[in-house]
Amino acid sequence: MPKQRVLFLCTGNAARSQMAEGLANALLGDKVEAFSAGIEPAGKVSSRAIEVMKEIGIDISGQRSKPVAEFQDREFDYVITLCENARAACPSFPAKIRNLHFGLPDPGAATGERNQTLEFFRQVRDRLREIILELFP
């Protein structure tokens, strides 16, 4: 059975979509081939996202922030937007693709002490894990 191809989109492709890509590939690599992109790529993966993913044994330090245009000509089974901005600005993909939306808060916008911002990243990471495991049981 061929793998389901999934594209996760958010605004900057620095945290949410990067964590989703890493989670999907690590947890479901036999069923899913995941990618991520941003509407306005930040140009780097958040160090906090890398840190909280390492806590659960997933290394996303080799991933890079990518523009959605890089994937315009690729075929996907799912395009999943993770924020309102990405949902509104998402380019058109073929009709056969399932477009899903899960509006999650931007952990990169978290303020406060280091341990508070890391906790926010953990909450988003854990919610992404739940979503991914529900979508691809």
C-alpha positions in Angstrom: 0.0 0.0 0.0 1.5 3.4 -0.9 2.2 5.9 1.8 -0.2 8.8 2.3 1.5 12.1 1.3 0.8 14.9 3.7 1.7 18.6 3.6 1.5 20.6 6.8 1.2 24.4 6.4 1.5 27.3 8.8 2.6 30.9 8.4 6.4 30.7 9.0 7.1 27.0 8.8 9.2 27.4 12.0 7.3 25.5 14.7 3.9 24.0 14.2 4.3 22.6 10.8 7.9 21.5 11.5 6.8 19.6 14.6 3.9 18.0 12.6 6.2 16.9 9.8 8.6 15.4 12.3 5.9 13.7 14.3 4.1 12.2 11.3 7.4 10.9 9.8 8.6 9.5 13.1 5.4 8.0 14.4 3.9 6.8 11.1 6.8 6.6 8.6 5.5 3.3 7.4 2.1 4.8 6.4 2.8 8.5 5.9 5.3 10.7 4.1 5.0 14.2 5.6 6.3 17.5 4.5 5.9 21.1 5.8 5.9 24.5 4.4 5.1 28.1 5.2 3.1 30.9 3.5 5.8 33.3 4.6 8.8 31.1 5.6 10.8 32.2 8.6 14.0 30.9 7.1 14.8 28.7 10.1 13.3 26.1 12.4 12.6 27.3 15.9 15.2 26.2 18.4 12.4 25.7 21.0 10.6 23.4 18.5 13.8 21.4 18.0 14.2 21.2 21.8 10.7 19.9 22.7 10.8 17.4 19.9 14.2 16.0 21.2 12.5 15.5 24.5 10.3 12.8 22.9 13.1 11.4 20.9 12.5 13.0 17.5 15.2 15.1 15.9 14.0 17.8 13.5 17.2 19.8 13.6 17.9 18.7 10.0 14.6 20.1 8.7 14.5 23.5 7.0 11.9 26.3 6.6 10.4 26.0 3.1 8.0 28.1 1.0 4.7 26.5 0.0 5.6 27.3 -3.7 8.2 24.5 -3.4 5.4 22.0 -3.3 2.9 23.4 -5.9 3.7 20.7 -8.4 3.8 17.8 -6.0 0.9 15.4 -5.4 -0.5 15.1 -1.9 -3.3 13.1 -0.3 -3.8 15.7 2.4 -3.0 19.4 2.8 -3.4 20.4 6.5 -3.3 24.0 7.6 -2.4 24.7 11.2 -3.2 28.4 11.5 -5.8 30.8 10.2 -3.3 32.8 8.1 -2.2 29.6 6.3 -5.8 28.6 5.8 -6.7 32.0 4.2 -3.6 32.1 2.0 -3.4 28.4 1.1 -2.8 28.1 -2.6 -5.1 25.9 -4.7 -4.3 22.2 -4.8 -6.1 19.6 -7.0 -9.6 18.8 -5.9 -8.7 15.2 -5.1 -6.6 16.4 -2.1 -8.3 16.4 1.3 -7.9 19.9 2.8 -8.1 19.9 6.6 -7.7 22.7 9.1 -6.6 22.7 12.7 -6.2 26.2 14.1 -3.4 25.9 16.7 -1.8 28.8 18.5 1.6 29.9 17.5 4.1 28.7 20.1 6.7 31.1 18.6 4.5 34.0 19.9 4.7 32.7 23.5 6.2 35.2 25.9 7.5 34.8 29.4 10.2 32.8 31.1 12.0 30.1 29.2 10.2 27.3 31.0 6.8 28.9 30.3 7.5 29.2 26.5 8.8 25.6 26.4 5.6 24.4 28.1 3.6 26.2 25.4 5.7 24.5 22.7 5.0 21.1 24.5 1.3 21.7 24.6 1.2 22.4 20.8 3.5 19.4 20.1 1.2 17.1 22.2 -1.9 18.4 20.4 -0.3 17.8 17.0 0.6 14.3 18.1 -3.1 13.7 19.0 -4.3 15.1 15.7 -1.9 13.0 13.6 -2.6 9.8 15.4 -6.4 10.4 15.0 -6.1 11.1 11.3 -3.9 8.1 10.6 -4.8 5.4 13.1 
